[in-house]
């Protein structure tokens, strides 16, 4: 009788852990989907579309001004390369990115490196870009 109780206990624990693993798989799939949407928006210089993937709390706290948007519209993304990624202790995911941008007026190209941060929103059941649009003018 005792081996049967142990076996049933192990099976119950295994069954209880399966939804947690499935959730992680769903979260990873959703992260991949939103990262693809983000990178596509930036590759096509669709800054308004990328802005919609930024955490709503950040968008409300620091809205994108028309002047900032006009600055972004002066840039054409020429390349977007994804680097390594990892998970932080608080559950956020970071990904290194290298982006080539061309100023439409001067035709000068430069390469910008930055780190994307993604946060899982349990209530909305989705990932958000945890920050703002990339600062393509860093150091200028």
ABEGO torsion letter per residue (X at the ends): XAAAAAAAAAAAAAAAAAAAAAAAAAAAAAAAAAAAAAAAAAAAGBAAAAAAABBAAAAAABBBBAAAAAAAAABBBABBBBBBBBBBAAGBBBBBBBBBBBBAAAGBBBBBBBBBBBBBBAAAGBBBBBEBBBBAABGX
